[in-house]
Amino acid sequence: MSIVDTVLSTLSNWLFGTVLVWLLLGVGAFVTWRTRAVQLRHVRSVLRAVAGSRSGAEGGISSFQAFAVGLACRVGTGNVVGVALALVLGGPGAVFWMWVVALVGMATAFCEATLGQVFKVRRGDGTFRGGPAYYLARGLHWPVIGAVFAVVFMVANGLAMPMVQANAMTAALESSAGLNPWWGAAIVAVLVAPVLLGGLRSIASVTEWMAPIMAIAYIVLVLLIIVTHPEQAGTALGQIVAGAFGLRAGLAGAAGGVAAAVLNGVRRGLFSNEAGLGGAACASGSATVAHPAQQGFIQAFGVFVDTMLVCTATALAILIASADDGTVYTPGVTGADGVDVSGTLTQRAIAHLLGSWTSWPMTLLILVLAYSTILGAFSYAEVSLDYLTKRSWAPTALRAAAVVCSFVGGGAALTTVWTLADVLLGAGAILNLIAIVALSRWVGGALRDWEAQRAAGVEAPRFVATGNRYLPGELEGDVWAGERTDSRETAPVR
């Protein structure tokens, strides 16, 4: 391993193994307090926001499309492989701590999405752009730091992420069909090119049906397992609770007992739902909505879907298979022979329960998950690029570069690039978390404005920043400007 690889690997492990774990937990706890546990108080509002989110794009992207773009990134291969690894290292109890982290992460997701909306800007074509770079610049008046974030996110999501996910796709094709990686890379490039070259609207149009369908299909598959194995499902749930608190011997992961369950559950939960990392805020800031809180509710629901539904589905499939046959999975090892095959544990578990016919559907799932992650991540890169420059040729150049990176990454395992992407994303997350805490009063103000309108009987609250007594100051720009006479005042959807 070269010196560069060693340094990058050390930085990545330090950022994601220690620094971000504590920062994400701390910020999540803080904003849960600041919003008075918005994720628990407004469950019905979250569901209503999702149900009514498909309309109102007016040439841009709708609130639902922004949700789907975020979901495309949240629900990735980590929901299949990463959860399996968490079970190996932390035992069944890791799942419980993933749930706890998801509840906290919902508040963080609400805050960053709301900020993305509050501080968004209007482009020349009438569409919007927002996200961490914009609220760092407009909210904290740190334009240079905003530019640093934008560069980091553009490189990591627009160039490195296509390499990483394309390699996952070609590896799946090679494993299942024996296809040469470079042929697989060519297929990946051909698949991503039409969508990426179409830009954010094209990505949103594809992910708005792809992301929900893949999540629903996977959950239905696991529901079939639960229905056909009710006794084992009950055993699996019992193992999750018992393992979380060390109530039963033999449920410890490879890394130890309760401490390992907590640590691995927290890590997997934090990095699976992506709350606080800044990506979903980019998609949120591009949506056309009536009130910033509406997009906050929707992105909070994205965290719920990712962890409470999809990650839990993976865990239950593995644990039910284990309850049916202990040779499939044993806490602490991945199989009876102790061989580390965590990368295929989920597929093996589902094949054991439903039959070998599931091999190809699971391969297809991996391909779709990786493909949708490429699309979602690139949308974040394009939003970041728009902050850096308004030159008309720049988006086309970035899109073409992303397609090339998909091909190169699919054919060759460039681990140094992948580790660099981790470091860049970690650095960007730190900047985003600082902004969330520093601007939390704006989130609280926007939320109180929404709550006041609902209390006054307004069915669909609309946000007007001008003279808004709930905000900590005057909001610059014309996006949310308007005349305000009382709590029922409305404004055009923005």
C-alpha positions in Angstrom: 0.0 0.0 0.0 1.4 3.4 -1.0 1.8 6.3 1.4 -1.1 8.1 -0.2 -3.4 5.1 0.3 -2.2 4.7 3.9 -2.9 8.4 4.7 -6.3 8.4 3.0 -7.3 5.1 4.7 -6.3 6.4 8.1 -8.2 9.7 7.5 -11.3 7.8 6.3 -11.3 5.4 9.3 -10.8 8.3 11.7 -13.6 10.4 10.1 -16.2 7.6 9.8 -15.1 5.5 12.7 -15.0 8.2 15.4 -15.5 11.9 14.4 -18.7 11.7 12.4 -20.3 9.0 14.6 -20.2 11.4 17.6 -21.0 14.5 15.5 -24.0 13.0 13.8 -25.3 11.7 17.1 -24.7 14.9 18.9 -26.2 17.1 16.2 -29.2 14.7 15.8 -29.9 14.9 19.6 -29.5 18.7 19.5 -31.9 19.3 16.7 -34.4 16.8 18.2 -34.4 19.1 21.2 -34.5 22.3 19.1 -37.5 21.1 17.1 -39.1 19.5 20.1 -38.9 16.1 18.6 -40.5 17.1 15.3 -40.2 13.5 14.0 -42.4 12.2 16.8 -44.9 15.1 17.1 -45.7 15.4 13.4 -46.1 11.8 12.2 -49.4 12.6 10.5 -47.9 15.7 8.9 -45.0 13.6 7.5 -47.5 11.2 5.8 -49.7 14.0 4.5 -46.7 15.7 3.0 -45.6 12.6 1.2 -49.2 11.9 0.0 -49.5 15.4 -1.5 -46.0 15.8 -2.9 -46.4 14.8 -6.6 -47.7 18.1 -7.9 -46.5 21.7 -8.2 -43.2 21.3 -9.9 -43.9 24.2 -12.4 -41.0 23.3 -14.7 -38.6 22.3 -11.9 -38.8 19.1 -9.8 -41.7 18.3 -7.5 -41.4 17.7 -3.8 -41.9 13.9 -4.4 -39.2 13.9 -7.0 -36.8 15.5 -4.5 -37.8 12.7 -2.0 -37.2 10.0 -4.7 -33.7 11.4 -5.6 -32.8 11.4 -1.9 -34.2 7.9 -1.5 -32.2 6.7 -4.5 -29.0 7.6 -2.6 -30.2 6.5 0.8 -31.4 3.0 -0.3 -28.2 1.6 -1.9 -26.1 -1.5 -1.8 -25.3 -0.7 1.9 -28.9 -1.7 2.7 -28.1 -5.2 1.6 -24.4 -5.7 2.2 -23.9 -3.2 5.0 -26.7 -4.5 7.2 -25.3 -8.0 6.8 -21.9 -6.8 7.9 -23.5 -5.0 10.9 -25.1 -8.3 12.0 -21.8 -10.1 11.7 -19.9 -7.6 13.7 -22.6 -6.5 16.1 -25.1 -9.4 16.3 -28.9 -9.0 16.0 -28.8 -6.2 18.6 -27.2 -3.9 16.1 -30.6 -3.6 14.3 -32.2 -2.1 17.4 -29.6 0.6 17.6 -30.1 1.3 13.9 -33.7 2.1 14.8 -32.7 4.4 17.5 -30.3 6.3 15.2 -33.0 6.5 12.6 -35.3 8.3 15.0 -32.7 10.9 15.7 -31.6 11.1 12.1 -35.2 12.0 11.0 -34.8 15.3 12.9 -31.5 16.0 11.2 -32.9 15.2 7.8 -35.9 17.5 8.6 -33.4 20.4 9.4 -31.1 20.1 6.5 -34.0 19.8 4.0 -35.8 22.8 5.5 -32.6 24.8 5.4 -32.1 23.8 1.8 -35.5 25.3 1.0 -35.2 28.4 3.2 -31.9 29.5 1.6 -32.5 28.3 -2.0 -32.1 30.7 -4.9 -34.0 31.2 -8.2 -32.2 30.4 -11.4 -32.6 32.3 -14.7 -35.0 29.6 -16.0 -37.3 29.9 -13.0 -36.1 26.7 -11.3 -34.4 26.5 -7.9 -31.1 25.4 -6.4 -30.3 25.0 -2.7 -28.4 22.8 -0.3 -25.4 23.1 2.1 -23.3 25.3 -0.2 -26.2 27.8 -0.4 -27.0 28.0 3.3 -23.4 28.2 4.2 -23.1 31.2 1.9 -26.5 32.9 2.4 -27.3 31.8 6.0 -23.8 32.0 7.6 -22.3 34.4 5.0 -19.5 32.0 4.4 -19.4 32.0 0.6 -15.8 30.6 0.4 -16.7 27.7 2.8 -19.8 27.2 0.6 -17.5 26.9 -2.4 -15.3 24.4 -0.6 -18.3 22.3 0.2 -19.5 22.5 -3.4 -16.1 21.4 -4.8 -15.9 18.5 -2.3 -19.4 17.4 -3.1 -19.0 17.8 -6.9 -15.9 15.7 -7.0 -17.1 13.0 -4.6 -20.6 12.6 -6.0 -20.1 13.5 -9.6 -16.8 11.7 -10.4 -15.9 9.2 -7.6 -19.3 7.9 -6.8 -20.1 6.7 -10.4 -16.8 4.8 -10.2 -17.6 3.1 -6.9 -21.2 2.1 -7.8 -20.4 1.1 -11.4 -17.8 -1.3 -10.0 -20.4 -2.8 -7.7 -22.6 -3.3 -10.8 -19.9 -5.0 -12.9 -18.9 -7.2 -9.9 -22.5 -8.4 -9.7 -22.6 -9.1 -13.4 -19.3 -11.0 -13.3 -20.4 -13.0 -10.3 -23.8 -14.0 -11.7 -23.2 -14.2 -15.4 -19.4 -14.4 -15.8 -19.3 -11.2 -17.8 -15.9 -9.5 -18.3 -15.7 -6.3 -16.1 -15.0 -4.1 -19.1 -18.0 -5.4 -21.0 -20.0 -4.8 -17.9 -18.6 -1.3 -17.6 -19.6 -0.5 -21.2 -23.2 -1.7 -20.4 -23.2 0.5 -17.3 -22.0 3.6 -19.2 -24.7 3.0 -21.9 -27.4 2.8 -19.2 -26.4 5.9 -17.2 -25.5 8.2 -20.2 -29.0 9.1 -21.4 -30.2 9.9 -17.9 -27.1 11.8 -16.7 -26.8 13.8 -19.9 -30.4 15.0 -19.4 -29.5 16.7 -16.1 -31.4 17.0 -12.9 -34.9 16.9 -14.4 -34.1 13.7 -16.2 -32.7 12.1 -13.1 -35.7 13.2 -11.1 -38.1 11.7 -13.7 -36.3 8.3 -13.6 -35.8 8.1 -9.8 -39.4 9.2 -8.9 -40.6 5.7 -10.1 -37.4 3.6 -9.8 -36.6 4.4 -6.1 -40.1 3.7 -4.7 -40.6 0.6 -6.8 -37.3 -1.0 -5.9 -37.9 -0.3 -2.2 -41.5 -1.6 -2.3 -40.5 -4.7 -4.2 -37.7 -5.6 -1.7 -40.0 -5.0 1.3 -42.8 -7.2 -0.3 -40.2 -9.9 -0.9 -39.3 -9.9 2.8 -43.0 -9.7 3.8 -43.5 -12.9 1.9 -40.7 -14.4 4.0 -42.3 -13.2 7.2 -45.8 -14.5 6.2 -44.4 -17.9 5.3 -42.2 -18.1 8.4 -44.1 -16.5 11.2 -42.5 -18.5 14.0 -39.0 -17.7 12.9 -40.0 -14.0 12.4 -41.0 -13.8 16.0 -37.7 -15.4 17.1 -35.8 -12.9 15.0 -37.6 -9.9 16.6 -36.8 -11.4 20.0 -33.1 -11.7 19.1 -33.0 -8.1 18.0 -34.3 -6.8 21.4 -32.4 -9.3 23.5 -29.1 -8.7 21.6 -29.4 -4.9 22.0 -29.2 -5.2 25.8 -27.2 -8.4 26.1 -30.2 -10.3 27.6 -29.3 -13.6 25.9 -26.0 -15.5 25.5 -24.9 -16.4 22.1 -26.1 -13.3 20.3 -22.9 -11.3 20.4 -21.2 -10.2 17.2 -17.7 -10.9 16.1 -16.5 -7.6 17.7 -18.0 -8.3 21.1 -21.2 -8.0 23.1 -23.5 -5.1 23.8 -20.8 -2.5 23.0 -20.3 -4.0 19.6 -24.1 -4.1 19.0 -24.4 -0.4 19.8 -21.3 0.7 17.8 -22.1 -1.3 14.7 -25.8 -0.5 14.8 -25.1 3.2 15.2 -22.5 3.3 12.4 -24.7 1.4 9.9 -27.7 3.5 10.9 -25.9 6.8 10.5 -24.3 6.2 7.2 -27.2 4.2 5.6 -29.8 6.9 6.1 -27.3 9.7 5.1 -29.1 12.2 7.5 -26.7 15.1 8.1 -24.3 14.3 5.3 -25.7 17.1 3.1 -26.8 15.2 0.0 -30.6 15.2 0.4 -30.5 18.9 1.2 -29.2 19.5 -2.4 -32.3 17.6 -3.8 -34.6 19.3 -1.3 -33.4 22.8 -2.3 -34.3 22.2 -5.9 -37.9 21.3 -5.2 -40.9 23.6 -5.7 -42.9 23.6 -2.5 -45.3 25.9 -0.7 -43.4 25.8 2.6 -39.9 24.7 3.6 -41.2 22.5 6.4 -43.1 20.4 3.8 -39.8 19.2 2.3 -38.4 18.7 5.7 -41.2 16.3 6.6 -40.7 14.4 3.3 -37.0 13.9 3.8 -37.5 12.8 7.4 -39.8 10.1 5.9 -36.9 9.1 3.6 -34.8 8.2 6.7 -37.7 6.1 8.0 -38.1 4.2 4.7 -34.3 3.6 4.5 -33.7 2.3 8.0 -37.0 1.2 9.6 -38.2 -0.5 6.4 -35.4 -1.5 4.0 -32.6 -2.1 6.5 -34.9 -3.9 8.8 -36.2 -6.0 5.9 -32.6 -7.2 5.2 -31.9 -7.9 8.9 -35.2 -9.9 9.3 -34.4 -12.0 6.1 -31.1 -13.0 7.5 -32.3 -13.6 11.1 -35.3 -15.6 9.9 -33.1 -17.8 7.8 -30.8 -18.2 10.8 -33.7 -19.3 13.0 -34.7 -21.8 10.4 -31.2 -23.1 9.8 -28.3 -22.0 12.0 -25.8 -22.8 9.3 -26.9 -19.7 7.3 -25.8 -17.2 9.8 -24.4 -17.3 13.3 -23.7 -14.1 15.3 -20.0 -13.4 15.1 -19.4 -15.4 11.9 -21.2 -15.4 8.6 -21.6 -19.2 8.2 -21.0 -22.5 9.9 -17.5 -22.7 8.5 -16.6 -19.2 9.8 -15.7 -18.0 6.3 -16.3 -14.2 5.8 -18.9 -14.1 3.1 -20.9 -11.1 4.4 -21.1 -9.6 0.9 -23.4 -12.4 -0.1 -25.1 -13.2 3.2 -28.4 -11.5 2.4 -28.7 -13.3 -1.0 -27.9 -16.6 0.6 -30.4 -16.1 3.3 -33.2 -15.2 0.9 -32.3 -18.1 -1.4 -32.4 -20.5 1.6 -35.9 -19.3 2.5 -37.5 -18.9 -0.9 -35.4 -21.0 -3.2 -32.5 -20.6 -5.7 -34.8 -18.8 -8.1 -34.2 -15.6 -6.1 -30.5 -15.5 -7.2 -31.2 -13.4 -10.4 -33.8 -11.1 -8.8 -31.3 -10.3 -6.0 -28.6 -9.7 -8.6 -31.0 -7.4 -10.4 -31.8 -5.6 -7.1 -28.1 -5.0 -6.5 -27.8 -3.6 -10.0 -30.8 -1.3 -9.6 -29.6 -0.1 -6.2 -26.2 0.8 -7.5 -27.6 2.4 -10.7 -30.0 4.6 -8.8 -27.3 5.7 -6.4 -25.2 6.9 -9.4 -28.2 9.0 -10.5 -29.0 10.4 -7.1 -25.4 11.2 -6.2 -24.8 12.9 -9.5 -27.8 15.2 -9.0 -26.0 16.4 -5.8 -22.9 17.1 -7.9 -24.8 19.1 -10.4 -26.4 21.3 -7.8 -23.0 21.9 -6.3 -21.6 22.8 -9.7 -24.4 25.3 -10.2 -23.2 27.1 -7.1 -19.7 27.3 -8.4 -20.4 28.5 -12.0 -23.2 29.5 -14.3 -21.3 28.8 -17.5 -23.6 26.9 -19.9 -21.0 24.4 -20.9 -20.1 23.3 -17.4 -23.0 21.0 -16.7 -22.5 19.2 -20.0 -18.8 18.7 -19.2 -19.6 17.3 -15.8 -22.2 14.9 -17.1 -19.8 13.6 -19.8 -17.1 13.2 -17.2 -19.5 11.2 -15.0 -20.3 8.8 -17.8 -16.6 8.3 -18.5 -16.0 7.7 -14.8 -18.8 5.1 -14.8 -17.0 3.2 -17.5 -13.5 3.5 -16.0 -14.6 2.6 -12.5 -16.7 -0.3 -13.7 -13.7 -1.9 -15.4 -11.0 -1.2 -12.8 -11.0 -1.2 -9.0 -9.5 2.2 -8.2 -9.5 1.9 -4.5 -7.5 5.1 -3.9 -10.2 7.1 -5.6 -12.9 5.4 -3.5 -11.1 6.2 -0.3 -10.6 9.8 -1.4 -14.3 10.0 -2.0 -14.9 8.8 1.6 -12.6 11.5 3.0 -14.2 14.2 0.8 -17.7 13.2 1.8 -16.7 13.2 5.5 -15.2 16.7 5.3 -18.3 17.9 3.6 -20.5 16.3 6.3 -18.6 18.2 9.0 -19.2 21.5 7.3 -22.9 20.6 6.8 -23.3 19.7 10.5 -21.8 22.9 11.6 -24.2 24.8 9.4 -27.2 22.8 10.7 -26.4 23.7 14.3 -25.6 27.4 13.6 -28.8 27.9 11.6 -31.1 25.8 13.7 -33.0 28.9 14.8 -34.1 29.4 11.2 -35.4 25.8 11.1 -37.2 26.4 14.4 -38.7 29.6 13.0 -39.9 27.9 9.8 -41.4 25.1 11.8 -43.2 27.4 14.2 -44.6 29.4 11.2 -46.0 26.1 9.7 -47.4 25.1 13.1 -49.1 28.5 13.6 -50.8 28.4 10.2 -52.0 24.8 10.9 -53.3 25.9 14.3 -55.1 28.8 12.6 -56.9 26.3 10.3 -54.8 26.7 7.1 -55.0 23.4 5.3 -51.9 24.0 3.2 -49.5 26.4 4.9 -47.5 28.7 2.7 -44.3 30.4 3.6 -43.7 34.2 3.5 -40.3 35.3 4.9 -41.0 39.1 4.7 -41.8 40.3 8.2 -42.1 36.8 9.5 -42.0 37.1 13.3 -40.9 33.5 13.8 -37.7 33.9 11.9 -34.5 35.1 13.6 -33.9 37.8 11.0 -34.8 39.1 7.5 -34.2 36.6 4.7 -32.4 38.0 1.7 -33.6 37.3 -1.8 -36.9 37.2 -3.5 -37.8 33.5 -3.4 -39.9 33.7 -0.3 -40.6 37.5 -0.4 -44.2 38.7 -0.3 -46.7 40.7 1.7 -47.9 39.3 5.0 -51.0 40.4 6.8 -51.8 37.6 9.2 -51.1 33.9 10.0 -53.4 32.9 7.1 -51.5 34.9 4.5 -50.5 32.8 1.5 -48.0 33.3 -1.3 -47.3 31.6 -4.6 -45.9 28.1 -4.4 -42.1 28.3 -4.6 
